Amino acid sequence: MNAPSTLAMILAGSRVDELDVLTCYRPKSAVPFGGFCRVIDFALSNLMNSGIERIAILSQYRSFSLINHIGTGAAWDMIGRYRGISILPPFKDMDSADWYLGSADAVYKNLDFIRYHQPEEILILSGDHIYNMDYRKMIAYHHEKKADLTLGFIQVPLETAHRFGVAALDDEDGERGGRMLAYWEKPEKPQSRWVSLTVLCFRPEVLYRALEENHGKDSYEFGRDIIPMLMAQNCRVYGYKHQGYWGYTRTVEEYWQSNMDLLGENPKIDMEKWGVRTNLAHRGICDHQPTLIGEEATVQNSMIYNGCVVEGTVRNSILFPGVHVQKGAVVEFSVLFFNNMIEEDCRLNKVVADVNSVFGAGSCVGQEAGAVTVIGWNNQIPAHTVIGEGATIDPHLPAEQWKQKVAPGEVMR
């Protein structure tokens, strides 16, 4: 048996301000998604389904939940002589005692790990995107073109492209991809609809050289520094065109929408078809009793997982294990994380609620036509409280800070 040729490095350690209270105590990649899994499960499942079995996860922000979720890697069949998941946090040594200073710096500081495995290609991925991709096709294209670097791209509306790395590609290979003619990192006025998936396949010696050359400079990012450097050096840089769904969950609205894309008769995201796996031992998902639906309950177009009790009405929503919706309560267009209690006669509409909160009887939270209302974990919301659309509630808000009415868009710290 030969060792696998590909080493995958998942960038999974950051927090984003736009997700606010959902990332107070976990990195973005560990945010729960879709009723039972975590955002990073899409990258891990893509790797598993692509036969890539040597993986490193680069994490530094509140890593406990991520480490707990990954466990031994057994959930993704990543245990064996040439298989495994290694979590690589920042470290102190004779030369450095810094945090990871950027995506490129995180990889640079682990070059000894990479060189030890002697990969034929290095796949660098973001751990916080929602998509289904067979990386083998991209890697085959990378070798076919004898590329130094191949990046995954997808088309988005031109008016949103400024948020991403943008490339101009030639038509060398039609729908498959093409040579990269130009690259702009988050340009004010994009000239192309092709944006980066943050899926990069490197020839190892090219990556080593680029990281060494960039070391000691003021910026340490692949998009801002490494890719432009290789373009300037006339390296063979290609773009591989991804066809299909891509969920960019950087903001609360995007996160909420990606969850809603799981619903309907023909959902945009089909986790079963995509072969998405998760660690069912984490939070005891596999130990929950079957969902109980009361005789007078109503459930429409929703995903409700084991351990839930529904006695009221749930429409167009996603409920994680342990959620209890009592009689008379109505939950619509909402995503409720583990072990939330929705007491009698509550009204929740377009709400994302983190774990372990109690919505007191008769409380009214959010509004379908407005912005997403976000509730941090471990909150005890008093009975008959009204929380307006787009409001944000910090985790574990002290009882004395609660008021009867929270204005739309208000942030309670």
N, C-alpha and C positions, 0 to 999 in steps of 0.2 A: 504494500500500500504506500503510495506517494503522498507527501504532505501537500495540502492545497496550495494553489499558486497565488490566490488573492488574500490580502489582508484588508479588512474593513475597519475604518476608524470612524466612530460615531461621535459627532460633536453634540453633547447632551447636557452641558453643565450650566447653561445660562438661565437667568431670569429676565423676563421682559416686562417693562413698566406697564405696557398696555393691557396685560392680563391682570395687573394689580393684585387684588386679594387672593386670586387663585394661585399665585406664585409666591405668596408670603412665606410659605414653609416647604416649598418643593420647587425644583427646576421645571421649566416649561415642558420638558420632555416627559415628566412624570405626572402631568395633569391627567386626571381620569377622563376617559372619552368613551362614548357609545354604550354606556350602560354596564360595562364590565372590564374594559381594558384601559391602557394608558397610551398616550400619544406615541411614545417611542416604540410601541408594539408594531407599528406599521413598518418602520425601518427594519426592526428585528425579523419580522415575518417575511418581508421581501428578501432579506439575506438568506433566511432558512430555505425559502422556496426557490432561491437561485443557487442553492448548493454551496454557499459561502459560509464557512463554518469556523473561521478564525477571526474573532471580533474584539476590538478594544473600544471601550466607552470612556470618553474624556469628560469628566464631571468635576465641578468644584463648588457649585452653589447648593447648599443644603442637600447634600447627596443622600441622606439617610433613606428617604422614601424611594429613591431610585435604586439604591443598593438592595433594599428590602424587596423591591419588586423583581429585580433581576434574579436574585437568589443565586443558585448554582448554574443557571442557564438551562436547566433541564426542560423547562417549559417550551423551549425552542430547539430541543434536542441537541444542545451545544455542550455535550459532555463526551469526551473521548480523547484518544491519543493525539489526533490532529484537529480536535474541535474544542472550542471553549470561548467564553466571554471573560475578558479581563477589564476591570474598572480601574482607570488610571487617574487618580486625583493629583493635584499639584503636590510638589514635594520640596524639601529643603536638602541641598547638597553643598559641595564645596564651592560651586560656581553660582548657585542661585537659591534664593529663598522667597521668590515672588510667586504670586498667583499667576495663572495663565493670563497673559496680557492680550490675548486675542486668539482667533481660531488657528492662525498659522503658528503662533507661539506655542499653543497647546500641543500641536503635532511636533514641532521642533524639539520641545523638551522631552519627547518620548522617542527620539530617533534611535536610541539604543534598543528599545523594545522592537521597533520596526525592523532594524537591521538583523536582530537576532532571528527573526522569522524568515528572512531572505525571500520576500514575496516577489513574484514576477510583475505584479501590478498592485497598486495601493488605491483602494476605494475610500474616499472621504465623503461622509454623508452628514446631513443635518438630522438630528433625532426628533424634530418637532414638526414634521410635515405629514399630511394625510394623503397617501397615494398607493397605487399598486404598480410595481415595476419588476420585470425580470432583468436583473443587472447583467446576466450573462450575455444578453443581446448587445448591451452597450459595451461590455468588455470585448466582445467579438469585433464590434465595429472599431473600437480603439486599436486592436491589433491589426485589423485589416488595413487601416489607414497609416499604420506605423507611427501613431501619434505620440507626442510627448505628454500631452494632456488632452483628455476628452471630458467635456462637461455636458450634463443633461440640461435640456431646455424645454420649455413649454410656452405656448402662446397665451397671452392674456390681453384684455382690452388695452389699447394704447394709453388711455387716460389713467390706468393704474400701474403702468410699467415703471414709473419713476420710483417706485418703492423697492425695486429689485436691481440685481445686476442684469444688464441688458446687452445683447450681442447682435451684431450683424453677421449673418451666415450666408455663404454662397450656396448655389443650388447644385453642388457637386453630386450629391446623392439623393436628391429629391426629398421625399418624406422621411428618409432615414436620418439625414443630417448633412453637414457640410463643413468646409473650412471656416474658421472664425476669422472674419475680416477686421472686426473692431469690437471693443468691449468697453462699456461704461458702467461704473458702479453707482447706482441710484442717481441717474442723471435728471436734472430738472425738466428737460424737454427730450423725452425718449425719441429715438429715430427708428426703433424697431419694437415689435411685439414679442420677440423671443426673450424670455427671462429665465434666469438661472434657477434650477431646482435645488441647488447646493448638493449636487451629486458630481463628484470629481474623480476621474480615474487617471492616475499618474503613472508614468514610467518611473520606477524608483530613483534611478540616478538623477533624473531631472528634478524630482521633488527634493532630494537631499541637497543638490546644488543651490536650488532656489531658496530653500530655508536658510542655508548657511549664508548666502549673500544678503538676505534680508535681516539676519540677526544683528542686533545693535542699532537698528533704525528706530524711528519714532512710532511706527505703525506696524501691526503684526496680523493683518487680515488677508485671507485668500482673495476676496473680491477686490479689495482696495489696493493690495500690494503685489501678491504673488502672480495673479493672472496678468495684470498689466506688464509686470516685469518680463514674463515669458513671451508676451506679444511683442514687446520692444526688442527682444532678442531673436525674433523671427523663428521661434520654436514652432513645431507642428502642433497647433492647437485646433481641435475640432469640436463641433457641437453635435450632440446626439439628440434628435427630436423625439420627445416623449408624447405619445398620444393617449389621452384618457384624463380621468379626474385628478385634480390636485387641490388639496385643501391647505391654504396658508393660514394657520391659526394664531397669528400674532396678536390680534385684537380680540376683545370679548365678543364683538359682533361677528367676526369671522369664525371664532370658536363655536359660537351658538349656531351659526348657519351650517357649519360642517356637521354638527350633530343633527340638525334638521334634515340634512341630505341623506341620512340613514332611513328616513321615513318615506311612506308612499308605496304604491303598488310596484313601481319600477325605480327603486332608490338609486341615487347616483353612487352611493357607497354600498357595496355588498360584501360585508366582512366574511361571510361564509364562502362566497365564491372566490374572494381574494385569498382565502386561507390564513386569516389573521389569527394568531395565537397570543395568549397572555398567560401570566402566572396565576392560575386559579387558586393557588394556596395563599397568595397575598390577600390580606384582609379576610381570609377564610371564605372566599367566594364559593368554593366547592362544598363547603359544609352547611350552607344555608338550606333551609327547607324549601319545598316548592312554593311558588307564588300562590297566595290565596286571594281569590276574587269574590267579594261578597255578593249575595243574591240581588241586592239593589244597586250594585256598582255598574258603572258604564265605562268601557274602555274603547277608544277609537284611535286608530292609526298611531299606535304608541309601541315602544319597546320597554317591556317590564321584566326585570330579571329576578332570579331566585331570591327568596327571602323577603319579597315585598308583600304587603297586605294592602289591598285596595277595596275600600268600602264606599268611596265616593265616586267622582268622575275624573277620568284622565283622558285628555285628548291631545294628540300631536306632541307627545312628550316622551322623554327618556328617563326611566327610573332605575337607579343602581340598586344593588341588593340592600335590603334592610329598610327601605322607604315604606312608611305607613301613611296612607291617605284615608283619613277617617270619614265617617258619614257626613254628607252634606258639603264636603270640601270639593273644590273644583280646581284642577291643575291643567293648564293649557300652554302649549308652546314653551315648555320648560325642560330644563335638564337638572335633575336632582341627584346629587352624589349620595354616597353611602349613608344609611341610617338617619335620614331626615324624617321628622315627624310632622305631618300636616294635620292639625287638629280640626275639629268639626267646624263646618261653615267657613273655612278659609277660601280665599280666592287668590290663586297664583297664575300670572300670565306673563309669559316671556321673562322667566326668571332662571338664573343659574345659581344654584345653592350648593356650597361646599358641604363637607361632611358634618354630621352630628348636630344639626340645628333643629330647634322646635319652633314651629310657627303656631303661636297661640290661637285659640278658638276665635273665629270671626275676623282674623287679620286679612288685609287686602294688600297684595304686593304685585307691582308691575302693571303693564298695560300692553296689549297686543300691538297696537299701532306705534308704540314708542320704542325707545332704546332698551337694551337688555338691562334688567336689574340684577345686581350681583350681591349675594349674601356670603360673607366669609364664614369659616367653619366655627362650630361650637358656640352658636348664638342661641339665646333664649328670647324669642321675640314675644313681647307681651300681647295678651289677648286684645283684639280689636285695633291693633296698630295698622296704620295706613302708610305704606311705603311707595312713593311715586316711581314712575317709569325712569329708568336710567340711573337710579340711586345706587350707591355703593356702600356696603356696610363692612367695616373691618372685622376680622375674626375676634370672637370672644369679647364682644362689647360689654363692658360692665353694666349691671342692671340700672345703676343710677343715671347712666347716660341716655337711656332710651326715652323717647318722647312719643306721644300718641300719633303724631303725623310727621313723616319724613318727606320733604319736598322733592319733586322730580329733579333728578340730576344731583341731588345733595350727596355729599360724601361724609360719612360718620366715622371718625377716627377714635 
